[in-house]
Amino acid sequence: MKRDFFKSAGFLIVFASLVQRTCTQDLMCCSQATGSCRSICEKISLVQLAADVELRNHTVSEVQKFCSIHLTSFWECLNATFKDISRGDSWSGRICCGLPHSESCRKACVTATSSLDLTNGCRQSDEIAFFSCLERQEAAADCCNNARTEDCNAVCVDLFRNQLVPSKLQKQKVKEYCENDNPRVTDCVKDLVKVTPVKSTHKHIHCCEKSNVIKCRESCKKVLSTKNTIQEILDGLAQGGCGLPMPQEYFWQCFLRSDSAGPLSNSVRVSSIDRVGIDSAKWHCCHKANSPQCARLCSKTFTKFWSKFWDEFRHKCLSQISEEGLRSCIDEVDEPCELGCDGLSFCTNFNNKPTELFRSCNAQADEAARNDVALWQTQHNISLAEGLTLPLKTTSKCSQNIWKAVACTLQIKPCSRISHANQICRDVCLEILTQCVDWTRVSPVHSPESVCESISPDDPNGSCVRLQTYLNPSSYKSSRITGEVISPCKGNPCEPHEVCTINRNCLHGMNCKPYNCQPGCKLGEVSQYMVPHGTYVWIPTPNSSEGCVRICKCNGNKIDECLRLLCFSLTSCLLGNTQELHGSVFAIECNKCSCYAGETICSRKQCESTSLSGRNTGYTTLPCNCPPHYVPVCGRNGVTYPSTCLAKCADLQDSDIEYYPCQDPCKTNTCPVGQKCVPNSQVCLTLMHKPCKQYECINGSSNCSHLPLDPVCDVDNQEYENSCLLAHHNAKLAYRGPCLPKCNYRSQVCGINGKTYVSECAAIADMVSVDYQGPCTAMGLIGNVKAKQCHGVKCPELKNPNCIGITPPGACCPICGGALRLLYSRKQIDRALFVIQSQTTKPLNLYSMLKALERQIQVAQCSLKGYLTVEQDIFVAVHSTERKPSEVQLEACIREAEKIASLINIQSSRIISELSLSSLTAATIVHTQVSSSAGVNFEASMAVFVVLVCVRVLR
């Protein structure tokens, strides 16, 4: 019953919206008419005309009575509008066009020919009833298209058009006209509008008391005692004063639960809305609200009460310039800033931009910009979101190219690199409005300054979009960059219930699919943001104080296995006599620090102290000023430290240290009799991670074919479906994951993390870049330039000697690519470990964090590598996978690194939603242009661009 009841309830919600909403959409043509012609024009509803061809024809006849044929511009506009509408007459979704809340979505609907045309104008998470209606109408169209006779098709269409819960008469007509000659239609209709008998209706009598309307409570008891089908019960409750089904109301929630007769408190199942909210990903944005009112509205909107609070939230918060951070965070969930724009026919100056960020580079946005410019040119005015209409003047300084750039910027939505903001800069706004608006026709209460104050950021140093960038074509030539930078997941080629991920094993020249489709889970009942199967996520706890969250897991396509996390307060950090607020960023000497929930998080750089005579000759650049001796030891956390001094500087005790490099853990660990040891190395990010197990024991009698697919590769480059099969074949493990193509699997290499790997492939599989060939023999001093740091080591040639890059801390050789230093909260990881201690702790190790970060990279030619440094932060590099990358490919990888830094620093929902990433608090960009010819001269000039803005994490 639960499934069918919910289905019917959903149909009634849509029906209610259709009945209650009176949607009119002004024709822009009306401005070209006067008198009675204009009056009759302004009464035209495009939504009604789009859904009814007869009404459209009748409207034309009526307009002809009042509008002269000499109104050429008016009739050309009207005919063009009706022509645009008529293109989609065969689209089944037209009947739903009255449902959208936003005007842009209604406008997109009336001219759409299929649901694909709605991508730009309609946001599915905001238009629940509308998209539910579309889904039903498309299913109905598929059903009615099976009709062999016109009569059968007509009654079938009528069944779904007039009422979303069909009457008995309508169903009888379908049976009469379709049953004999069109059995497929009859069967299809039965499946879509199935009337399900309800057994034991008395078990739901207790739900009647959940209503706060006396008439509803009385009708409810009567209906449940006399009606026998879901349709009859729904109709009876609606007519009896209970209204239409709304899942967010406790009365209807009671019916949507299981058939248990007990009270709600006895039910062990909770609805998915109770579990993950309407949109948990957007829910994470609520802490960005500047005002307490917007924080409350945001929380209510994205928990259970979307339909009740959305309009108020949108008007009072999302339309205000003061809440730009909140709006941008919400936009980032549905339309993330991604690299590259191409294929536009109107906004052509936005094409060939492979290394810039955009939210909405697609054909729908391109067409919307074209329509905006046409509207402005026709009406000679521009309407702002606040309801203010500004008359335009035509001057040489206000060319069509200017307005084209404005419209395209508003629709294509280029993003700034630092904050991902997409507002036009204040000075640009002032220049355009001053020169191009006829202020003599505007009320004196308005001015360029007052208008720009409401639509553009006031900080001259803040992030914004410069229009000048898009006044001219790109400097890149399409023929030169075609195919160099590819984003296979752009546009989401996977099914709606799947997550698209880049197949980074599909290298250039290989015959393979560049992306993978994995089962995924949406973070909420209507959320569009998905995480792959197996991902652990943070779900804020509704109606609780700050800092209360749960850890849940994505299983298949469902978020479940939720565990309650004890609440923790987001307190300030005390530093002597000073106090740093939660979420603040500050410096202690040469170290960057952040405060998170009372925890002071700092890197462990050794600060150089200078004397009167100049440089301190005792300064080694290493933490605790440890000497640069290479006598490697293995820490209990799985990290190979270059020396005991550096291990102890990282807070390890003698008992946590083994006095040799981290090697095969099976040499020092034995498994029980009948089991075989297989290495399973990991780096644990906190010392509370006990034990940080480095191996697994395989039962010799296990049936390996029954175990999940978890491929491993042996030293002979032979792949096995899981470690069980590898153990049963007495093979030696090289690395976890599938065998990698186009890498050396035989010779030892030293990774940038100071660990010796059996092969280049093994290092890549561990998400570590190769420092140099052969086993590790030295450690490098720590500087801020792209320079060789070790004597006696032969470094590989850089892919481009003049590239942007860095020498990773402690490594010997420089690399090309974007580079970041990340701070993370150990206590946040400790809290999660406390909750999931009885389950796997894999989501909290370094490898899982790096893998989750790499999913944020959408360019196929870029790969992410990283390691835990001796300075106790995480170094991340994003570099090209090409052997000889072009300048465009190198720049794209640098921009991807900067994008990740921005996501961390603005605390995007894409970071704080995932357990593996949620401990990250701040990012610093450290790549530099300094040439490798600088050698070991650490006084060489630096070009280090630092971005470190840490805001509040889980609220």
N, C-alpha and C positions, 0 to 999 in steps of 0.2 A: 504493500500500500504506500509506503513512504515514497518510493520513486515516482509512482503515478500521481500521487497527491501533489508532490513538488512540481511535477511537470504542469499540471493543471493550474497550480498556483501561479507559476511563472506566466502562463498565458493570460490569466486574469489581470496580473499586474500590467502587462502590456496593453490589454483592453482598456483598463482604467485610465491609463495615460492617454490613449487615443480619444476616449470619450471626454475627458476633463480638459485637455489642452485645446485651446482655440488658437491655432497658429496662423498668422497672416504674415506674408513676406512682401514688402513693398517692391514694386517693379521700379527699377531705376529709370525706365522709360517715362514714368509719370512726370518727371521734372521737365520733360519736353512738351508738356501739354498744359492747358490753362482751363479755367472755368469748369463747366459740367463734365468736360472730357477728362480733366484731371481728377475730378471727384469720383467718377465711375472707375477710373484706372486704379485709384488708391484703394478701392474696395476689393480688388482682385487678389486672391490668395494663390500664390504659385503652388503651394503644397496641395491645395484642393484640385487645381488644374492638372497637376502632374499625375494625380491618381485617377482622374476621370476624363477620358477623351471627349465624351459627349458634352460635359460641362465646359470643356475648353472650346469646342466648336460653338456652343451656345454663347459663351462669353465674347467671342469674336463678333458674333451677330449683334450683341448688345452694345459693344463698344462702337461698332459702325454707326449706330443710331446717334451717338453723342460726339463722335470725333470725326472731324473733317478729313477727307482724303488728301487735303493739301498739307496736312501735318506730316510731311515726308520723313523727317527725322524720327518722329514718334512711331510711325508705322514700320519703318525699317528696324527700329529697336525692338518693337513688339514682335514682329515676324521672326527676327533672329532669336529672340528669347523662346518663343514657342517652338522654333525649329530645334533648339538645343534640348528642350524638354521632350519633344517627340522622339528623339533618338532612343530614349530609354523606355518607350511605351511597353515594350515586351518584357521589361524587367519586373519580376515579381515583387521586388522590394519597394515599389512605388507607394504601396498602401501604407507603409511605415513612415513616410516622410514627415508626418505631423508629430512624431515622437521626440526627436532630438531637442535637447535643452538649448544648445548653442545655435545661433543663426548661421554660422559658417557651416555647420553640419547639415542643417536643413537646406541651405543653398547647394551644398554638394549633392544632397540626395535628389533634389528635383531635376538635376541635369545628369545624374549618373545613369550609366547603362548596365552596370553591375556593381557588386559590393567592392570590387577592386578600385573603383573610382572614388571611394570614400576615405582612402588612406590619409590624405592630407587634411581634409576638413573635419573628420570625426575621430574622436579618441574613444576607443571601445570602453575603457574603464570609466569614462564619464557618461556614457550613453547606454546604460545597461538595458533599459526597456527597448530601445531602438534596435540594438543588435540581437536581442532575443526575438524581436518581431521578424527581423531579416532572416534569422536562422529558420524560424518556423515557415515563413513564406517561401524560402528557397526549397525547403523539404516538400512543401505543398506543391510547388511548381513541378518538381520532379515527379510527384505522384500524379498530378493531373495531365502531364504530358504523355502519360501512357494511354490516354483515352483515344479510342478509335472513332468515336462519333462526336459531333458538335454538341449534342444534348448532354452527353456524359461529361464532356469537358466543362460545359457551362455550369452544371450543378456542382461539379467538383470545385471549380473556382469560387462559386458563390458560398460554398461551405466554409471556406477559409477567409473569404473577404468580409462577410457581414458580421460575423461574431467569432471571436477566438475560442469560445466554448460553444460548439454547434448545437442547434436545437434538434429535437427528435424529428421534426418535419424535414429539416435539411438532410439529415442522415437517411430518412426514408426515401427522399428524392434520389439520392446517390444510389441507393439499392435498386430503385425502380428503373433508372436510366442506364445503370452501369453493370449490374450484376450478371446479366446474361452474356453481353457482347464484350464487356470490358472487365473481366475478373481481376486483372492486375490493379486496376484503379480501386476496386472494392476492397481488395486485401490491403492495399496501401493506406486507404482512408481508415480502415479499421485499426491499423497499427498506430496511426498518428493521433486519432481521436478516440482511442480505446476507452470505453466506460468500464471501470473496474468495480465489481461488487465489493462492498466493505463488510468484513466479518467482525463481529463483536464490537459494534460501534459504542456500546456502553463503556468500553475500556477507555474511551476518550472523553467521557463526561467530565472528568476532573479538569479538562482544558477550558471548559466553559467559565470557570471561576477566574481564569487569567484575564478576562476582559474587564475593563473599568467602565463599561457601558451596561446599565441594567437591562435595557431592551435586548442587547446582544446576548447576555447571559441566559435570559429566558428563552430566546429563539434558539440558541445553541442546544439547550437541553431538549427542546421539542424536535428540532431537526434530526439530532442524533438518535432519537427514539423512533422516528417515522421514516427516514430516508435510508435507501440501501445502496446507492452508488455514489462515487466521488463527485460526479457532476451534479447530482441532486443536492448533495451536502454543501458543495461550494455555492451553488445558486441560492440555496436556502439560507445559508449564513450571510451572504452578501445582501440579500433582500431583507433579512431580519435585523439589520442594524449593526452588523459586524464589519461591514465594509469589505473591500477586496483584499485578497491575501497579500500581506507584506511580511516577508521573512524576518525583518528586523523587529517586529512587534512580538512581545512575549506570547500573546494569545495564539498567533499563527505558528510561532516556533514550537509550541507544545504539540501541534498536529504534525509538524514536520519531523518530529523525533520518532523513535522506534515505537512499536506497538505496546510497549510496556505500560501497564495500567498504573504503575506507581507514580509518585510525584517526581518533578524534575530533579530534585536533589538526589533521588535514588538511581538516576540514569547514569550508567558509566560511559555512555557515548555523548559527545557534544557535537554540535553541528560544525561544519567546516568554517562557518563565519565566526563562531565562538572560538575556534581553535587558531585560525590565522587571520581573522579580520576580513574586511572587504578588500583591502589592499595593504598588506603589511609592509611592502617595499616603500610605498608612499608614506605610510605611517611613521617610518623612521625619519622622515623629513620634518615632522612636526616640531622637533626641538629647535629648528632653525627659525621659527617664528619670532619676530621682534616683540610683538605684543602678546600678553597673556590671553587676550580674547582670541587671537588667531591660533595660538597653540591649542586652546580648548576646542575651537571649531574644527581644526585639522584632525585632532584625535578622534572626535566624535564622527567626523565624516568618513574616515578610513577604518573605523572599527566596525560598528554595526548600523550606523544611521546615515548612510550616504544620501538616500533620497530625501531625508528630512533636512539636512544641513548643507547640502552641496551648493545650492544657489546662494545662500548667505555667505558661505565660506569663499566662494568665487568672487562675490561682489565686495565683501569687506576686506578680503585678504589678498587674493591672487591678482586683483586688478590694481593694487597699490604699489607704488614704486618702493615704499619702505619695506615691503616684503619680497623684494627681488630674490633674496637668498632662498626663501621658501619656495617661490615659484620655480626657480631654476632647478632646485633639487627635485621637485615633482616632475618637471619636464625631462630631467635626466633619466628617470625611470622608464618612460615610454619612448622617448626620443633621445638616446644618448649621443653625445658629440663624438663623431667618428671621422677618420681621415678620408679625404677624397671627395671630389665632385666632378661629374661628367655627364654627358648625354642630354643636356638641357637644350631645348630649341628656342626658348625666349630669353632666359637669363644666361645668355651665352658667355658673358664675362666671368661667370662662375665655373665654367668648364675648365678642364686641364689644371685642376688644383689638387694634386695628389698628396700634398703635405699640409693642407689646412683642414680645420675641423668644421663640420657642419652637422646640424641636427636633422635637417629635412631636405636633403638633395634628392628629389625624385620628380617624376613627371607631373604628379598631382600638384605639388608646390609650384612647379614651373608654370602650369596652366593657371593656377590661382593668382600668381603675380601678373600674368598677362591680363587677366580679367580686372585686377585692381587698377592697372594703368589705364585700361579702356574706360573704366568707370570714372576715374579722376578726370580724364580728358573730356568725357561726355558731360559730366556734371560741373566741371570747373571748381570742384571743392573736394576736400578730404575730410572724412569723418573719423574722429578718434574714439577709442574705446570708452572714454568717459562721457560720450554723448555730445561732445563739442564738434561742430562743423566749421571748418576754416575755408573761406573762399580763396581761390588761387589766382594769381596774376601771371600773365605770360610775358617773360622777359628773356633776354639772351642768356642770363645767368641761371635761368630755370628751364633748362632744356629737357626734352623728353628723356635724355640719357640719365639725368639726375633722378627723375621720378621712377624711371625703370630700375635704377640701382636701389632706390628706397624700397620699392615694392618687392624686388627680388631678395633684398636683405631681410625684410620682414617675413617672407615666406620660406626661403631656403634656410634661414637661420644659421649664419656662420657663428662660430663660437670663439671666444678669446682663449688663448692658451692657458692662462693662469687659473681663472675661475670658471671657465666655460660659460661666461655670461654672453648674451646675444643682444644686448641693448646698443642702440646707436649712441656714440659718444656725445656729451653735452655740447661741446663746441661745434660739432657737426650739426646737431639739432638746431642750435641757435642760428647758425649760418643759413641753413635751408629755410627755416621759418621766417627769418628776417627778410630774406631776399625774395621769397616765393609766395608769401601769403599777403593778401590785400587787407592790411590791418585797418584800413579806413572803414571797412564793412564789418569789423568785429567789435563786439562790446568792449569798452575801455577797461573793463575788469580783467580782461585777458591781455597777455603780452607774450612775446617769444620766450621771455624768461619764465613766466608762470607756467606756460604750457610745457616747456622742456623740463621744468622742475618736476613735473608729474610723470614724465615718460622716459627720462634718461638719468643716469647716475650723476651725482653732483661732485664726486671726488675726481679731480683732474688726473690723478694718478691711478684711479681704479681701472678695472678691466671693462672694456667696451669694444664695439666694432667700429672701425674706421671705414667710412663709405668710399674714400678715395681708392681703396684696394680694388673695388669692383666697378670703377668707372671705365676701365680699359681691359682688354683681353689678357689672359694669362701669358706670362713670359715663356712658359713651357709650350713646346710645339707638340700637338697631339701625336703626330707620327713618330716623334722621338721617344715618348714616354709610354706609348700603348703597350700594355702587358707587363710593364716593369713593376708596378705596384698594384696588387690584386687583393680584394677583400671578398673571398668566396661566400661569406655568410651575410653579405649585404642584401637586404630584402628578404631574408629568412627563407631559404629554399626548402626547409624541412616542413614536416606536418605541424599543425597547430599544437599538438601535445609533445613536440620534440624540441630539443635545444640544439642549435647549430654550433659546432666547434670546428676550428681550423685543423685539418689533417697535416700536421707539421712534418710527418714522415713522407708526404707526397712532395718530393723535391722537383725542381725544374727539369724538364726532359723526361720525367717518368710518366707512364701511362696509368694514372690513378685518379681518384676523386679527391679534389682539394679540400673537402670538408666532410665531417661526420655528423650524423643525426642521432642524438641520444634521447632516451625518454627523459622528460623533465617535469618539474612541479611549478605551478604558479604560486606566487606568494600572496595568496588571497583569493577570495571568491571571484573577483573580477580583474585581478591583477594581470598585466601583460608581461611582467618580468618573471623569467623562469630560471631555475637552477637545475643542473643535471642530476640524474638519479644518483643517490648515495651522498649528496651534499648535506652537511649540517648547517642549519640557519638559526639566527637569533629572531625570536618572535616576541615583540613587546607584550607585556601582560596588560590587558585592558583594565581600566578603572583602578589602577594602582599608582603608588607613588613613583617618583623618578627612580630609575635604575632597576626596576623589576622586569626581568625578561625570562623567557624560556628557551631551551635548546630543543629544536625539532629536527627531524630527518626527512629528506625527500626519498620516498620509496616508490619506485615506478613513476606514477603520475600523481602521487598523493603525499601531502605533508602530514606526517604522524610521528609516533614515538616521542611525543613532547614531554620534556622533563622540566619541572619547575626549578628555577634558579632563585636562591635566596636574594632578597633585595639588598642593594648596597647603595649608600648615599654618595652623591657626587660632590664630595667635600673638597675644600681648597688644600693646597700644599703649604706647609709652614717651612720657611727657610730662614732660620735665625729669628730676626725681628721683623721679617717681611713675610707677606702672604701672597701666593700666586693662585689665582682662581682656577677652578677646574676648566680644562680646555685651553688654557693659556699657553703661550710659547715664550720662552725667555732664554737667556744665556747665563751660564756660570763659567766665568773665564772664557776659554776657547771652545767650550762644549755647548751644543744646542740641547735644550731641554724642553719638556712639556709636562704639564700637570694633568693627571687623569685619576679622578676619584681618590684624591689624597696621595697618590703615588707620584713621586718625582722621577721622571724618566729622562735620563741623560746618556749621551755617548760617553765613552771612556777615553777620549783623546788625552794625550800627554801634552800639556801646555808648555810652551817654551818660555823660560824666564831669561831675560837679558841682563847683562851687567853693564857697568859704566864703560867697560873696555870693548863692548860689542856683543857678538853672538856668544851664547852659552855653549861651550865646546863639549859639555857633558850631556847635551840633549840628544837622545837617540831616536826621537819621533815615535817610539813605541809606548803603549800604555804602561803605567807605573815606571816609566823610563827604563824598562827592561833592556838588557844588552841584546844586540842583534845576532845572538848565537842561534844556530839551527841544531837543536837537540830535541827532536819532536817527541811529544807525549800524547797519550790518548785520554780524553776526558770522559767521565761517565755519561755525559750528554751526547756522545758520538762525534765530538769535534776533535780533530787533530790540531794541537797547539804547537807552535814552533819551539816552545821551551816551557819548562816548569814554571818559570817566573810569570809568563803570560797566562798560564792556566790558573795559577793562584790569584793573579790580578783579576781574573774573571770569576772570582769567588769560589773556586773549587778547593776542596780540602785535600789533604794527602790521600785520604781514603777514596777520593773520587778520581784519582789519577793513576793510570798505568804507564810505566816509564818506557814506553816504546810507541811508535805510531799506531793509529787505529788500523787494524789489519783484519784478517779473517777471524770473526768472532767465534767460529766453531773450533778454533785451536785451543781456546781457553774455556769453552763451555761444553758440557756434555749433556746429552739428552737421555731420558730413561731407556732401559733395554727395550728393543723392538722399534725404536724411533731413530730417525736420522736428522742430523742438524743441517740446516740450510741458512746461509747468511741472509739477514734482512735489516741492513744498516739503515739508520735514521739519525737525524739531528734533532734533539729535543730543545725547545726554546726556553725552558725553565727548569731549574734544578728540583722543583717539586715533582717533575715528571719521573716518578719512580715506579718500577724500574724503567729505564729507557732501553728497552730490550732490543738487541741487535741481531737476533737470530730467531728462527722458529724450528720446532721439532715436528717432523713428518712421520706419521704412523705408518709403519711398513705394511700394515694390512688394510690400509684405506683404499677404497675404490675411487681412484682419481677422477674417473669420468663423471662422478656425481658432484664434484666440487665446481664452484663457479669459475668462469673463464678469467684468468688473471695471468697473462703470458709472462714468461721469463726467457732469457737468452743465455746459452752456455758459452764457454770460452771458445768453442769451435763454430760459433755463429749459428747454432742449431736452436730453433725456437720450440718451446713446450707450452702447452695450454695453461699449465699451472706448475707451481714449485713441487707439488706432489709427484707429477710425472717426471720432472727432472730428477728428483731424489730416487725414484724407482728405476730410472735408467742409469743411476750412478754417475750422472753428469756433473760437471763443476760449474757453478753459477758464475756468470760474468756480470750480469746486471738484471734488474727487474724491468719488465715491460717487453714489448715485441723487439725482435732483432732489428736494428736500425740500418737503413741503406746508406751507401756512399760515405762511410766512415771507416777508419782503420780499426779492426777488432783484434789485432795481434800485439802491437807494441805498447809498452807502458808509457804513460804520460803523467805530468804533474798538473793538477788542477789549480785554478787561481785561489782555491781555499787551502792550499798547502797540503793536499792529500794526494797520495800516489794511487792512480787507477790502473787496472790491468790493460786498459785500452782507451783510445779516443772515444769509442762508442760508449764505454762504461761511464766516462765523465759526462758526456752529453745526456745520457739517460738519467743521471743524477742531477741534471740541470746545473752543471758546472762547466764553465769555459776552460779550455786547455790553456795553461800558462806556457809550458814548453815541453818538448819531447823528453822522454826518459823519466826516471823516478825523481821525486823532489829532493833537492840537495841544499837549498838555501831559502832564506826569507828576505823579502824586500823591505826597505825602510818605507815609511808612510809619508807621501807628499801629495801635492795637489796638481801635478802636471802629468802629461802623457809622456812618460820617459822610462827608460830601462832603469831598474832599481837594484840589480844584483850583478856582481862581478862573477865571471866564470860561467855564466849561463848564456846559451845561444837562443835568443828570442826569435820566434817566427816573424817573417816579414808582415808588416801591416797591410791590410787589404787596400788601403790608400794612405800613403805617408802623410798627407795633409788633412786627414780626416779629423773630425771631432771625436774625442774619446778621453780616456783616463788610464792610469795604471792603478788597478784595484789595490786596496790597502793590504799590505803584506805580500803581495804578488811581486814577481820580478819583471814582467813584461807588459807593455802598454797594449790596449785594445781599442778598436774603433767601435763607436756606438753611443747610445744614450746611457747615462749612469746615474744611479740614485743611491742615497743613504737613507734608510728607513729606521725610525724609532718605533718600538712596540712596547706594550704594557705586559710585563710578566705576570702581574697580579690578575689581570683579566684572563690570562691563560690558566692561572692557578684556579680561579673561580670555576672555569669551565671543566677543568680536570676533576675538581671536587664533585661536580654534578654527574659526569659521565664516567666515573672511576670504574664502574663495573662493566663498561663497554669499551669498545676500541678507542684508543687515544690518537689514532692515525691522523684525524683532521687537525690536530694541534701541533704537528711537527713541521719542520721547515719545508720539506718537499711539498706537502699539501698546500702550504701558503704560496709557494712559488708557482705551483700548478694553477691555483685559483687566480693568481695575478696574471699569468700568461693567457688565461681565457679572456681577459679584458683587451688583449691585443688582437686586432682584426685584420692586420696586414699579413698576408701569408708569407711574405719574404722576411719577416722579422721573428726572432726567437728570444725568449727571456731566460737568463741564467742568474744565479745568485748564491750567496753563502753568508753564514754568520761570521762577522769579522772579530778580530782580537779586540776591537774597540767597542764590542758588545752592541753594535747595531747591525742591520742587514744591508749588505751591498747587493744591488740589482743592476744588471746590464741588459740592455736590449740591443741586439746587433743583427746584422743581415745574415741570412742563411746561404746567400750566394757566395761562390768562391771569388768572383770578381764583381762585386756590387757596383752599380752606377751611383752617381751623386744623388739622384732622386731616391734610390733605395736606401742609401745611408741616411739621408735626411728624414725619410719616412720613419725609420726605426728610432731616431732621436725624438721625433714628435710623438711616437707611441710611448716612449719613456716619460716624456713631459706630461702626456695625458694621464698616465698612471699616477704620477706625482700629484696632479691636480685632483684626481678622484680621491686620493688619500687626504690631501690637505683640506678639501671642502667637505670631507666625510660624506661622500656620496652613498646613497642607499646600496649601490652595487658593491661597496666595500663593507659597510657596517652590517649588512644583512647576513653575510656569510661568516660562519664561525671561524674558518681558517684565516680570514682577513680582518676580522673585527678588532683585533688587538693592535693593529697599525694606527699610530696616532699622528705621525708627521713624516714628511718626505723632503729631502734636500736634493736638488739637481746639482751634480758635481762634474759633469763632463766639461771638457775644455778644448780650446783650439790650439793650445801650446804644442809646438812641433816636437816630435821625438828626438830631434837633434839637440834638445835641451840637455840630454844625458842625465846625469844625476844632480844637476844644479837645482837645488830645492828653493833657491831664491829667485828663480825665473818668474816672470810676471804671470799672474793667473788670470783666466777668464772664467770665473765660476759664477754661475747664476743660481742664487739660492732662493728657494721658495719653501717656507716653513710656516704654514698656517694651520694650526691644529684646533679644531672646534670640537664641541661636545660629541661624544660617541653614543651610545645606546641610551636613549631617554625612554 
